[in-house]
């Protein structure tokens, strides 16, 4: 997608480790996971609200 190979990804991971430190990375990952879960729940609720309901039976 962005043309990043293994060496570039390793450099990015090292920079992230240096910026945030080893203790902050699990907290960041946990926060990202929770945000992703909430986003998916919101999408599911939005899709559920958009589905047309069947008209009352005859």
ABEGO torsion letter per residue (X at the ends): XAGBBAAAAAAAAAAAAAAAEAAAAAAAAAAAAAAAAAAAAAAAAAAAAABBBBBBBX
